[in-house]
Amino acid sequence: MIEPRRASQRFHTSQPGIETWHSFSAGAHYDRENVAFGPLVGVDEHHLAGGAGFDWHEHRGVLIVSYVLSGVLRHQDSAGVREIAAGGTLGQSAEEVIRHAEGNASATEPLRFVQLTVLAGRGARFDVCATPCRIDAPGGYAFVATGSAEGAGARLRPGDEVRVSGEALELTGEANVLRWQFAGASR
C-alpha cells in the first residue's frame, strides 16, 4: 500500500497565537481510521506567533522529533534551554517521561515547525533526506518539508505526506523530506 495524503486533508486547530495542522487524530479531531500509522502516532505542523508557545507538559512512552521550518524553536526541559534554528532537528526520548515547554524564541517573528511522534521501542528510525529519497520495505512515512517531490503517481508539495506499507517507494524531485523507516509496517 502506498497512500499519498495532501496537506489540505489534515485536521486544523486554532488557539491564541498557535495554528496547528494534524496528520492524525488529535484533541477534538477524532477519526478512528486515522489514529496512527505503524508506530507513528503524531505529525503536527505548528505555526506560532511571536512569543507564543506550549506551556509545561509531559509525554511518556514515545520518541519525539521536532524539525524547524522557519524561525527559532525554544525548548526547555530538565537539561535546560535549547534553541533550534530553521533546518535544525531536536530529538527527545520520552520512553519513561519527559516534561518540557516549547515555544517561539522570538517576540516578533513567526515560528513554523513539524513535530513527529512515534511509540518508543518499535524500531522506527528518523532522518531528514534530500531527494532522491527512498522508503524501503516493509515501509515507512515521508513528510515533504520543503520543495516538491514526485512519487506514488503524485507530485507532493510542502505538507503533503506518503504512508508506505509492504513495499518500497522512491521519491524524486527537489525536496527535503522528513522520513521514518519502520522495522515492521502496519496500518
ChimeraX attribute file (.defattr): number of C-alpha atoms within 10 A of each C-alpha:
attribute: neighborCount
match mode: 1-to-1
recipient: residues
	/A:1	13
	/A:2	18
	/A:3	12
	/A:4	20
	/A:5	17
	/A:6	16
	/A:7	19
	/A:8	11
	/A:9	12
	/A:10	20
	/A:11	19
	/A:12	16
	/A:13	15
	/A:14	11
	/A:15	8
	/A:16	9
	/A:17	13
	/A:18	19
	/A:19	15
	/A:20	19
	/A:21	21
	/A:22	21
	/A:23	27
	/A:24	22
	/A:25	19
	/A:26	19
	/A:27	9
	/A:28	9
	/A:29	13
	/A:30	12
	/A:31	11
	/A:32	9
	/A:33	10
	/A:34	13
	/A:35	16
	/A:36	19
	/A:37	20
	/A:38	22
	/A:39	23
	/A:40	23
	/A:41	18
	/A:42	21
	/A:43	24
	/A:44	21
	/A:45	25
	/A:46	22
	/A:47	23
	/A:48	26
	/A:49	20
	/A:50	18
	/A:51	16
	/A:52	20
	/A:53	22
	/A:54	13
	/A:55	10
	/A:56	11
	/A:57	11
	/A:58	10
	/A:59	16
	/A:60	14
	/A:61	15
	/A:62	21
	/A:63	20
	/A:64	21
	/A:65	19
	/A:66	20
	/A:67	23
	/A:68	23
	/A:69	21
	/A:70	17
	/A:71	21
	/A:72	23
	/A:73	28
	/A:74	19
	/A:75	20
	/A:76	17
	/A:77	14
	/A:78	8
	/A:79	8
	/A:80	8
	/A:81	12
	/A:82	14
	/A:83	15
	/A:84	18
	/A:85	17
	/A:86	15
	/A:87	15
	/A:88	16
	/A:89	19
	/A:90	15
	/A:91	14
	/A:92	14
	/A:93	15
	/A:94	17
	/A:95	15
	/A:96	10
	/A:97	12
	/A:98	16
	/A:99	13
	/A:100	18
	/A:101	15
	/A:102	19
	/A:103	22
	/A:104	25
	/A:105	23
	/A:106	17
	/A:107	10
	/A:108	11
	/A:109	14
	/A:110	19
	/A:111	27
	/A:112	21
	/A:113	26
	/A:114	23
	/A:115	18
	/A:116	23
	/A:117	19
	/A:118	24
	/A:119	20
	/A:120	18
	/A:121	11
	/A:122	15
	/A:123	12
	/A:124	20
	/A:125	12
	/A:126	18
	/A:127	13
	/A:128	19
	/A:129	15
	/A:130	19
	/A:131	18
	/A:132	15
	/A:133	21
	/A:134	19
	/A:135	22
	/A:136	17
	/A:137	17
	/A:138	16
	/A:139	24
	/A:140	32
	/A:141	25
	/A:142	27
	/A:143	26
	/A:144	23
	/A:145	23
	/A:146	18
	/A:147	16
	/A:148	20
	/A:149	24
	/A:150	17
	/A:151	17
	/A:152	16
	/A:153	8
	/A:154	12
	/A:155	15
	/A:156	26
	/A:157	18
	/A:158	17
	/A:159	24
	/A:160	22
	/A:161	23
	/A:162	22
	/A:163	22
	/A:164	28
	/A:165	23
	/A:166	15
	/A:167	14
	/A:168	15
	/A:169	21
	/A:170	14
	/A:171	23
	/A:172	17
	/A:173	16
	/A:174	14
	/A:175	22
	/A:176	22
	/A:177	26
	/A:178	22
	/A:179	23
	/A:180	22
	/A:181	21
	/A:182	25
	/A:183	17
	/A:184	16
	/A:185	20
	/A:186	16
	/A:187	15
